[in-house]
Amino acid sequence: MSSERSPINRNGDIRYSTIPDNSIQSSTQEDKSKNVNPLVALYREISSGEQRLRIVFLYSCIAALGAVLTGFALGYSSLAQLDLSSNVGTMAVPSDKNFKYIGSIINVGALIGATFTGVASDKFGRTALLMVGSIPCVIGWAVIAGSWYFIRDDNSTPVLVMLLVGRFLTGLAAGCYSLVVPVYILEISPASLKGLFGALNQLGVTLGILIIYLLTSFCRYYYGALVAAGLSLVFVVVVLFLPETPRWLMANNERLEANRILCKLRGPRANIQKEMSTLDKGLERDAELSLVDKLKMLRYKYSYIPLIFAVFLMFFQQFCGINVIIFYAGTVLKTAKVQDANLAADFGVGVIQVIFTFVSVVLIDMLGRKILLCTGGLLLSLSAIGLGVYYYLTAHHTNLDDSNKFSYLAVVCLAVFIIGFSIGWGPIPWVMMGELTPLQTRGILSGITTAVNWTFSTIVTFAFQPYEDLVNPYGAWWTFGAISALSIPFVFFLIPETRGKELEDIQEEFEKRYGRNTRNNDDKE
């Protein structure tokens, strides 16, 4: 039998590629070269007959549909409220107070969903959890759409209950997707393009927000829910074609299947021996750990330090004020006398997010994570301070004409803020969440990190108004500016650069730095 037919023998061992070593080496150097735009390299391979990146790109885009559905859930409530509020007095519409609960209950669902998914994804696999997460997603959107049946009644309680239940269920799905999608994409991606593929998660979220803005702006709210339910059903079908990640298969003693999937991902002519050896090295010391053993690993620095780093990345992502800026974007544009300010804010924020998240996708593997995070932190800090200055000036100028002169400062700061978030603190914490956490505990630690992220989101959402009343709007925005400024030295001095590194190599660096040998000695005692 010719060795070119299959790189795997009957025992599951890997055969060496028939390509000369020098061609493999030159190909690897070209892929990892800092002078080559990763997007250009991806385009060349997709447009050619080579399979190596094309199949990874296809699977990543399929998985990113889950991120699009997360964006649907995040962007839905505010514009649905505008649609329903226009019918107050003629239909059974929930009150504005109840709409606050409708908008925020997604955080509760996502928190629960992420907590469950973190444990389950290590046991049952990444693709299985994508399927499971689709169940509440389909049901939730169907329930929201079905609330229209009761909206012409005199009693608004059935509508309120259905909207709350539907939003909670879509929150469960969002919590699941926000954990599994970035981890899945990361685990199938080659080291040189982990950032590019990983950032597709946040790009999907921003696309979902923009699409649901379009749907709910020009259609009734239940049409948007029906489209979301339909896309959820499509996602259920296409997930059936996604393979499990080689890293999860190796961690669960399915070496033969891991070999087969890795050959499919890297192409039939690829030499996967080095990558398989790297996987073996990362697994050999932690094979077959129980859930209790995985939790015990958190006693050791090499395990809990990456978790602390990931949690702080999520802290800075949420406490920069992104949810508040989106909520108050319409108010800022109204001050600047922009016609249809709410609509302009929704579309303006959505378009800017999509464009500059795509910019981050292009740059993340060229410049690295730390440069983009520090640049994003600087832009967030300056723009938040600028918004504080705007609110301070308007508070101390009672003349309306003088106040309006400062409104353009707010518009510029608003745009810069969204740009800073989109190129750095939007996509990169999700990419690094999977990069920093060890394989054997990646599901659990990613679940903790994702749950903490949604907790932070809930705290900011509910605490902002009381805090603003306490310190005035300018004080609140200066606080956000100070927090974003602190993110710069945190990233610069503490966060390791992960660009171009295999996940197992990142894990090994943490073990060397924070004492894996100490853990082994303790275990022997």
N, C-alpha and C positions, 0 to 999 in steps of 0.2 A: 504493500500500500504506500502511495506517495505521501510524504510528510506535508505536502502542501494542502492536502484535503482538510485536515483537522489538526489544530495545535494541541489536542488533548488525546491521550491514550486511554486504554480501558480502565486503568487504575486511577484515572483522574489527574495524572501528572501532566505537567506542561512540557510540550516539545518546543525546542528552540525554533524561531522563525528561520525560513530559508533565505531571508534577506541578508546580505553581507552586513557585518557589524558597522562598517564605516557609514553605510547609508542610513542605518538606524540612528547612529550618533549624530549625523549631520541633520537629520530630520528633527531630532529632539532639540538640538541646539537652535534650530530655526524657530521652533515653536516657542522656546523659552527666551528667545532673544528680546531684549528690552527695546530694540529699535523697530520691531515689527508690531504694528497695531494688531491686537488680538482680534478685533472685529474684522479686519482685512483678512487675517489668516482663516477665520471662520468662514467668511464669504467665499474665499478661494476653494476651500474644501467642499462646501455645500454645493457650489456651482460646478465642481468637477465630479468625477466618478468616485472619489474617495469616500469611504464610509466612516472614517474614524471620528470626525466631529459632527457629521451630518446626523447620525443616529442619536448622539448625545443631545444635540440641539432639538431634535424632534421630541424626544422623551422629556426634555426640560420644559418645552413649550406646553406639552400635554399636562405635565404636573402643575405648571403655572396657571392653568385654568382654575385650579383651586384658589390661587391668589386673586384671580379676577373675581371669583365669587365672594372672597373676603372683602374686596373693594366694594362690591355691590352692597354687602351688609353694612359697611361703614358709612357709605354715602347716601343710604336710602332715606333715613328717617327725616332729615331736615326738609328735603324737597317734597316728601310725602305729606309732611305737616302743612306746607304751603298749599298743596292741592286740597287737602281736607279742610283747612281753615277758611278757604274761600267759599265753603258751603255751610258755614256756621249759620244757624237759624233755619235752614231748609232741610238739613239732614242730621242724623245722630252722630255728631262728630265729638270725639274726646276733647276735653279742655286743654288749654296750654300747659297747665300743671301736669296733667296726665301724660302729655307728650314728652315731658322731660323724662318720665319713667320709661316710655316707649323707646326713646333714644338711648338711654343709658343701660337698659337691661341686657343689651348685647354684651356689655363688659362682664356681667355676671355669668352669662352662658359661656363666653369665651374662656373665662377663668376656670370654670368647671371642665370644659372640653379639653383645654390644654393640660390640666392636671391629670386627667384620665389618660390622655393620649401619650403623655410622657412615659408612663409605665408600660402601657399596652404596645407601643411601637417597638420596644426592644424585644417583647415576647412574640408578637404576632407578625411583625414586619411593617415596612413603610407603606407598601401598596395596599395591604389589608386595611390599614387605618384610613387611607384615602377613600376606600370604598365605604367603610363604616361612617366616616364623617359626612358622606354624601346623603345618607339616610335622613338625618335631621334637617339637612339643607333643603332637600326636595319637599319634605313635609312642611317645614317652616314657611317657605315661600308660598306653598299652596294654601296654607292657613291664612296668610296675610291677604292673598288675592281673594280668598273666600269670604273675608270680612265684608266685602262690598255687598253681599247678599242681605246683610242686616242693617246697612247704613241708612236705609230709608225708614226704619222703625223710629218710634219716638224715644226708645230707650237706647242710650249709647253704650251701655254696659257690655253687650255681646261684642260690639266692635272693639272696644277697649281690650277685652279679654283675649280676643283672637289676635289682635296686634301684639299684645304682650307675649302670648305664647309663641307666635310666629317669630318674633324678634329674638326671644330666648333660644329657640331651636336653631335659628341661623347663627346665633352667637356660639352655640356649641360647635357648629361646623367651622366657624371662623377660628375658634381656638384650636381645633384639630388641624386645619389647613395651615395656620400660621406657624405651627411647629413642624409638621411633616413635610410640607412642600420645600422649604429651604434645606432641610436635612437630606431629603431624597435627591434633590438636584446636586447638592454638594458631594454626595457619596458616589454619584455616577460620573462626575466631571473629572477630566484630567487636571493634574496639579497646576499646569500653566494657565488654565482658563477657569479655575474655580470661581474667581471673582466675577467674571463676565457672566457665566451661567447662573451663579448664585444670585446676582442682582436682578435676574429675570423675575424673581419672586416679588420684589417691591415694584418693579415695572408693571407686573400683572395687577397688583393692588391699585396702583394709580390709574391704570386703564379701566379697571372695574368701577372706580369712583367716577371717572369721567363718563363712562357709558351710562351708568345709572342716573347721572345728572341729566344727560340728554333724554333718556327715556321718560323720567318723571317730570321733566320740564315741559315736554310737548305731548305727553300722554297722561291719562289718569293713573293714579298710584297703583291700581290693581293690574294694569297692563305691564308696568315695570316688574311687579312681583311675578306675573306669569312668565315673562321672558327669563327672569332669574331661575324660576322653577324648571323651565325648559332647558336652560344651560346646565343646570344641576343634573338633569337626567342624561344629557349628552356626556357630562363628565363621568358619570357612573359607567357608561359604555366604554369610553376611551381608556379609562383606568385599567380595564380588563387586559389591555394590550401592553401595559407597562410591566417590564420585568422587575423583580426584586433587586435591590442593590447588592453588588458583590460583597461589600463589607458586612452587611447584615447576614448574608448567606454564610460567609466564612465564620462569623461569630456564632452561628448556630450549626456548625459542623456540616455544612452542605458544600463541601469543597468542589465537587464535580460540577454542580450547578453554577457555583461562583466562577469557575474557570470558563464555562460556556458563555455566561452573560458578559464577562469581561472581554472575551474574544469578540463578542458581538458589538460591544461598545467601542472597542479600540480598532476593530477591523480585522479581517482574516489574515492580513499580512503583518500585523503588529507583533512585536516581541513583548509579551506580557510577563515574562519571567521576573523582571525586576519589580514590577508592581505587585505581583503575587508574593514575592519574597518580603516586600515591605508589609503587606497585609499579615503574613505569617508572623513577622517580627512583632507587630503590634498586638497580636492575639495570644501568642504562645504563653505569656505569663499570667493571663487573666481568663483562661478558657473555662467555659461552663460555670460561670459565677451565678449564684442564685440572687434573687432580689435583695435579700438581707445582706449578702456579701457585697453587692454593689453599693448599698447604702453605707456599709461599713467603710468602704473606700473613701468616703467623704471625711474620714478622720485625718487623711494624709494631705499634705500641702499640694502635692502634684495633682490632686483631684479637686480639692475645694478652691484653690487659687484661680484656676480657669473659670469656675462657677462664679466667683466673686467678680472677676473681670467682666464676664458676660452680663451679670446683673447690673453692674455700674454702667455698662454700655446702654442697657435698656433704660436705666434711670435718666441718663442724659438725653436719650431719645425722647422720652415723654415729658421731662421737666424743662425742656427748652421752650415749651408752650405751643407746640404744633397744633394740638386740638383746639386751643383757645384762639389761635390766629385764624384758623379756618372758620370757627364759630363767629368771630367778630369781623371777618373780612367784609361782609355786607355793610356793617355799620361804618367801617372806615370809608368805603366807597360812597356811601350816602353823604358823608361829611364832605367828600370831594365833589359833590354834586354830579355824580355819575348816574346816567339814566339807567333804570332797572338795575339798581345796585346789587341786590341779592343775586339776580341771575348772572350779572357780570362777575361777581365775586366767585360764585360756584364754578363757572366756566373758566375764568381767569386762573384761579387756583388749580383747577384740574388740568388745564393745558400746560401750565408752567411745570407742574409736578411730572407730567408724562415726559415732556421734552428734556428736563434736566435729570430725571432718573435715567433716561436713555443715555445722556451724557455720562453719567456715572457708570453705566454698563460698559461704555467704550473705554473709560479711563481707569477703571479699578485695577485691571491687571497690568496696565502700563505704568501708573504712578504709585500703586500700592494703596493699602487701606489707610495707613496712618496719615499720609499727605491729604487725602480727601476728607478724612474725619477732622483733622486740624483746620483745614480750609473751611469746611462747613461750619465748624464751631466758631471760627472767627466771624463769618458772615452772619450766623445766628446771633452772636453776641452784639455786634455792631447794629444790626437791624432792630433787635429788641430794645437796645438802649435808645436808638433813634425813635422808636414808637413811644418810649417813655418820655422823651423830650417833647414829642408831639403832644401827648396828653398833658404834660406839664404846662406847655405854652398855651394850649387851648383853655386850660383851667384858670390861667392867670390873665387871660385877655377876654374881657366880657364883650368887646366889640365884635360883632359877627363877621365883618369884613376882615378884621385882623385874624380871627380864628380860621377863616377859610384859606388865608394865605399859607397856613401851615399844613393844610390837608394833603398837599402834593408830597410833602415829606413823608406822611403816613403811607401813601400809595407806593412810593419808592421803597420804603422800608418793608412793606408787606411783600412786594415782589422779591426783594433781596432775601428776605426770611425764607420764603418758599424755595428759592434757588439753593440757599445754603443747606436746607434740610434735605432736598432732593438729591444733591450730589454726594452727601456724606451720611448724615445721621438718619436718613430714611432707609436706604438699602443695606448699608454696611453692618450695623449691629446684627441683622438677621444672618448675613453671610458668616460673620465671625462667631456667632453662637454655635454653629456646627463645627467650625474650624478649631475652636479652643477646647471643646469638650472631648474627652477620651471616648473611643468607640464603644467599649463595654458599658459605659454609663451615659452614652450620648442621648438616648431617649429620655432617661430620667432627668438628667441635668438640663436638657433642652426643654423638657416639660416644666421644670421649676422656673427656668428663665422666662419662658413664654407666659406662664401664669403670673409671674412678677410683673412682666410688661403690662398685661391687662389690668393688674391691680394698680400700677402707677397711673395708667390711663384713667381709671375710675377716680382715683384720688384727685388728680388734676381737674377732671371734669366737675366734681362736686365741690372741691375746695376753692376754686378760683374766685367765684363770686363773693363768698365771705371774706377771702383774703384781700380782694380788690376793695371791698368796703372798708377794710381795716387800714390799708396803706395807700389808698387812692389808686386809680389806674396806672399812673406813671410809676408808682412804687412797685406795683405788681410786675410791670414790664422790665423795670430795672433789675428786679429779682431774677427774672428769666435770663436777662442779659448776663448777670453775674454767674449763674449756673452754667450757661453755655461757655463763658470764658474759662471756668474751672475745668471744662472738658478738655481743653487744649493741653495743659500740662499733664493731665491724667493719661491721655493717649500718647503723648510724646515720650514720657518717661517710663510708663508702666506696660502699655500694651505692646506685645511683640508683633513685628511685621510678619504676615503669613503669606504674602504673595509668592506664588510659584512653588510652594512647599506641599509635599504630600501630608495628608492628615496624620499619618502615623509618625512622620518626622516631627511635626509640631508637638505631638504627644510626648515623644522622646525628649524634646528640648525641655518641656516642663518637668519631666521626671529627673533629668540631669540637674536642672536648676533647683528643684525643690525636694530632691532626695527620695527617689524611688528605692534606692538600696536600704534606706532607713526603714521603709515599710516592710521590705522582705525580711530584714533582721528581726523586726518586732514580731512578725508572723511566726518565725521559727521558734522564738521564745515561748 
